[in-house]
Amino acid sequence: ELGRNGPALDVQLTERCGHAVELTRAAVAAGARSIIVLGGDGTLGEVVAGCIAPDGLAPLADDIEISLIHQGTGGDLARGLELPKDEAGAIEVALRGATRRIDVGVAEFTPRSGLTPVADASADGLLMRGFVSTSNVGVGAEVVERAAGRLKRFGRSASFAVATVACLAR
């Protein structure tokens, strides 16, 4: 239904880590206010980060609506908002579902050595990133990083279980 019988779409495909931030900022600057994310928590996180001003102080616009068609590994926000797990149901909600306001946080942090984070630098050299649902640090962040990498091949639940055991063992 998306694109055929629904509203006109401008489809953008991400090519690398951080690309969704850039695409979102460009779309919002061009006037887009309704964004549908087909992806997981990582892609959604980048889109949310792209909706926040680089200084982290405000959204780029007050009327941005984001819909999620979850296709990722974890699905924290989709589960928390009780979005349909099936693609057809998620598309229906994206097209006709009720709008809900949710909080967006902004984290200011120092990057881990060797990691290239998807974030904006603040005036004091720390990095800033908008997020929804969760922001992980420590072991939680390491589990997410491992589960999002090579372990994805084990599937949604198994990848997090394997990553958790590996991180705890380390």
C-alpha positions in Angstrom: 0.0 0.0 0.0 2.9 2.4 0.7 3.7 4.2 -2.5 1.0 2.5 -4.6 -2.3 3.5 -3.0 -1.0 5.6 -0.2 0.6 9.0 0.0 3.5 9.9 -2.2 6.8 8.7 -0.8 10.4 9.9 -1.2 12.3 6.7 -0.4 15.8 7.1 1.0 18.1 4.2 1.6 20.9 4.4 4.1 24.4 3.5 2.9 26.5 3.6 6.1 26.4 4.2 9.8 25.2 7.8 10.4 23.7 8.2 7.0 20.1 8.3 8.4 21.0 11.3 10.5 22.2 13.2 7.4 19.2 12.1 5.3 16.7 13.1 8.0 18.3 16.5 8.5 18.1 17.1 4.8 14.5 16.0 4.5 13.4 18.1 7.5 15.3 21.1 6.0 13.4 20.5 2.8 10.1 20.6 4.6 9.4 16.9 5.4 7.4 16.4 8.6 6.2 12.8 8.3 9.0 10.2 8.3 8.4 6.5 8.1 11.3 4.4 9.3 11.7 0.8 8.0 14.4 -0.6 10.2 15.3 -1.3 13.8 16.2 0.6 16.9 19.6 1.7 15.4 18.0 3.2 12.3 15.2 4.8 14.4 17.8 6.2 16.7 19.7 7.9 13.8 16.4 9.3 12.5 15.6 10.8 15.9 19.1 12.2 16.2 18.6 13.8 12.8 15.5 15.5 14.0 17.5 17.2 16.8 19.5 20.4 16.3 23.3 19.7 16.3 23.7 21.6 19.5 21.1 19.2 21.1 19.0 22.1 22.5 15.8 21.7 20.4 14.1 19.7 17.6 14.7 21.0 14.1 10.9 21.4 13.9 8.0 21.0 16.4 5.7 19.1 14.1 7.8 16.1 13.0 5.9 12.8 13.0 7.9 9.5 12.9 6.3 6.1 12.1 8.1 2.9 12.6 7.8 -0.3 10.6 10.1 -2.5 12.7 12.5 -4.7 10.9 15.4 -4.8 13.3 16.9 -7.1 15.9 15.8 -5.8 19.2 12.6 -3.7 18.8 12.6 -1.9 22.2 10.5 1.1 21.1 8.1 -1.0 18.8 7.5 -3.3 21.8 7.1 -0.5 24.2 4.5 1.3 22.0 2.8 -2.0 21.2 3.2 -1.6 17.5 2.2 -4.5 15.3 5.0 -7.0 14.7 3.7 -7.9 11.2 4.6 -5.6 8.3 1.0 -5.1 7.1 -0.2 -4.1 10.6 2.8 -1.8 11.1 2.1 -0.1 7.7 -1.6 0.3 8.6 -0.6 2.1 11.9 2.0 4.2 10.0 -0.7 5.4 7.6 -3.7 5.7 9.8 -2.7 5.2 13.4 -3.1 7.7 16.2 -0.3 10.1 16.8 1.4 9.8 20.2 3.8 12.3 21.8 6.9 10.7 23.3 9.9 12.2 25.0 13.2 12.5 23.3 16.4 12.6 25.3 19.8 14.1 24.4 22.9 12.5 25.7 26.2 14.3 26.0 29.2 11.9 26.1 32.8 11.1 25.4 33.2 8.5 22.7 34.9 5.2 23.5 38.4 4.9 22.0 38.3 3.5 18.4 34.6 4.0 18.0 33.2 6.5 15.5 29.8 7.5 17.0 26.9 9.0 15.1 26.7 12.2 17.0 27.4 16.0 16.9 30.3 17.6 18.7 29.3 20.2 21.4 31.3 23.3 22.0 33.4 21.6 24.7 34.3 18.6 22.4 31.8 16.2 23.9 29.4 14.4 21.6 25.7 14.9 21.6 23.0 12.5 20.3 19.2 12.5 20.5 17.5 9.2 21.4 14.1 7.7 22.3 13.3 4.6 24.4 16.7 3.7 25.7 20.3 4.8 25.7 22.8 2.1 26.7 26.1 2.5 28.5 28.6 -0.1 29.8 27.7 -3.7 29.4 24.3 -2.9 27.9 26.0 -0.8 25.2 28.4 -3.6 24.5 25.6 -6.2 24.2 23.8 -4.0 21.7 27.0 -3.5 19.7 27.7 -7.2 19.5 24.1 -8.1 18.8 23.9 -5.6 15.9 27.1 -7.0 14.3 27.9 -10.5 13.2 25.5 -12.1 15.7 22.4 -10.8 13.8 22.5 -14.0 11.8 21.2 -15.9 14.8 17.9 -13.9 14.7 16.4 -11.4 17.0 16.2 -13.1 20.4 19.2 -15.4 20.0 21.6 -12.6 19.0 20.9 -10.7 22.2 21.2 -13.9 24.3 24.5 -14.9 22.7 25.8 -11.3 23.0 24.8 -11.1 26.7 26.6 -14.4 27.6 29.7 -13.3 25.6 29.8 -9.9 27.4 29.3 -11.4 30.9 31.9 -14.0 30.2 34.4 -11.3 29.2 
